[in-house]
Structures are given as C-alpha cells and as structure tokens.
C-alpha cells in the first residue's frame, strides 16, 4: 500500500509544522507550501492525495486556490480540506461551494484533523476503486461485444455463403432453363447484398472520429429517411408523419440521419411478423421539440408500431449486435448501428412499450452539436 502524500498549505510556518509532525507520525508523507501560488506549483509536481488548505492567506487566498484546482481536469479530483478561523455558516458554505470536501476551524485540534484526513483518504480510495471497477466493466463489456459481433458475423456469413452456394448449384443444375437461372441469380444477388450490408454496418461501428455536420431542414431529413426505407427495403406501404416542426433546421450529418431513421422504420415494419399483410402494418412518426436544461434542445422523433412488442427474452439485449426476434439470415445489427450512429451525433436511441401493444422507438437528436463534441473523438 502506497504512503499517502498530503500537501499542507498555510502562510504561518508554525501551523504547517504542527500538522506536518502529526501526520508524519501516522505514516503519511507531507509536503509544505506557504502561499497559494506555491501550492498550485507543488500540486503539478507532487500530485498529492489530499490538500489541507488555509483559507486566509495574503495575495491568493484558499478560495481562489481551490477554484483553480477545480478548473483543471487533472487536479479536480484531489480532495481539499479547508482550515480557517472563520466559523460562520456563510464562510463554511462558501468554502464547500467552491469544491472543498470538509472544513476544519482554528484553533486546530490535531486529533480531529487526523481523523478527518483519514476519512477523506478512505473516501478517495473507495472512489478510485469504483473508477477502476467501472473501467474493468467497460473493458469486459467491450470484449463481450467483440465476441458477440465476431460470433454473429461468422454465423451470418456462413449461412449467407451457404445460400449462395446452394443457388449456384441450382443454376448449374438448371443451366438450360433461362427462367430458373434468372430467378436463382436474383437470389444469389440478394444474398451477396446482405453480405455487403453486414460489412458496411460493421465498418460504421468502428468509426471513432466525429462526423462533419451541416444544417438541414427536419422535414427534408425525415422525407429522405422515409425514401431510403422504401427504396432499400422495397416497401411501398405509406408511413403516417406528424411533424409540427416542419420549418425547423438541425445540425446533423444527412446520410447518417437518414440511415438511422430507415433502420428504425424497418425494425418497426418487421415487428408485425411475416404473416401480417402490408396494409395492416401501420407506422406513425411524430416529432417534438424537447428542452433539456443540462444538455440543450433536442428533437424527439417517435416511431410507433402496433406489432408484437418487445420480446421479454431480448428486452435487455436488443441493442447488442445480432440480437433479433427474427430468424431471417443476415439480420441483427440494425438497432446496434442506429444507436451507435446517433450517439456519435450527440443523440440517443431508446425503445419503449407502446400502450395498447407494439413498440415505440425514440430518437433524440440535438438541435445543434456542442462545440466540445465537434472536436472530441467518439469515446465509445
């Protein structure tokens, strides 16, 4: 176990010496600073585990020091305990308001100070363990996802290649019957297109950089997604659109938006089951403007179907690759790709039960991408 490194900051050397002697007797390493600026310089060099910081100091007081520590990503997580002669409630609230984790009043009780330091060090250790567990959980999930993708790709491609080989054999067997050859060639082309689709979708999952955005009208974007849905999936049945935001423009990547919407629409279409005739597969698309104070304004696009609803066995896994309620060869990445693509745009995709039966897919797209999102890589 490493020795805790404590930074004691006070313009009075006698206070520093008292605290230093007490903490070192308990096996801690102590670094001393006698001004606010010296403390900030030492923090960059030493990276202390905890800071005991006097509030009342000349030139730069403890409040300003704490504010600068909080403003820096590298020092924000270092716990700060204020030491001050101010005993008023307002004074304590001011200190806690700028990021301090605790408050000790003068004259200092050394035993109380030691107890508070040890408590905060334990909290910091627990926090580090939680962060480490989260990191390992993320890595485990990523490994599980890679495994699911690999297994799903192998299964689907093997099935599709089997389909191709089967129809090629039929073409050879009926080479003298043009109509049968033409029909079987069409089946081969469809299977090959599914293979190409899997590869294209897989490629979209590994894109890490933020895509460039342009301003586009919401009505035109939705119509583009509807057209792609009809063309790519050969569906002529109309979709009901209620778009009170027809005059609104959003910052987005047009192709990604249309691709996401088309995948959500085909998921709604296939939710009815193969035995449901086209005219009995209603799909409703509704838009709404949502203001989220912490994150800004979002367009909420709701896609409703009245199909079979979310199967209980896939409810918790529906966004994982190759998880599907269907048994068709070459499907199962649509929702995975849609969520990944929209998250890359700063949005989100969720699925809910529709009252009365069926499913509601909710697409949340920011009205404008934040500047930070434009420069950062996708965290994935």
PyMOL commands that set and color helices and strands:
alter all, ss='L'
color gray80, all
select helices_A, chain A and resi 13-25+36-46+62-71+89-97+110-173+178-205+218-233+254-270+278-280+334-344+371-375
alter helices_A, ss='H'
color red, helices_A
select strands_A, chain A and resi 5-9+29-33+50-54+79-84+102-105+214-217+240-242+249-252+283-292+296-305+348-353+359-366
alter strands_A, ss='S'
color yellow, strands_A
deselect
rebuild
show_as cartoon
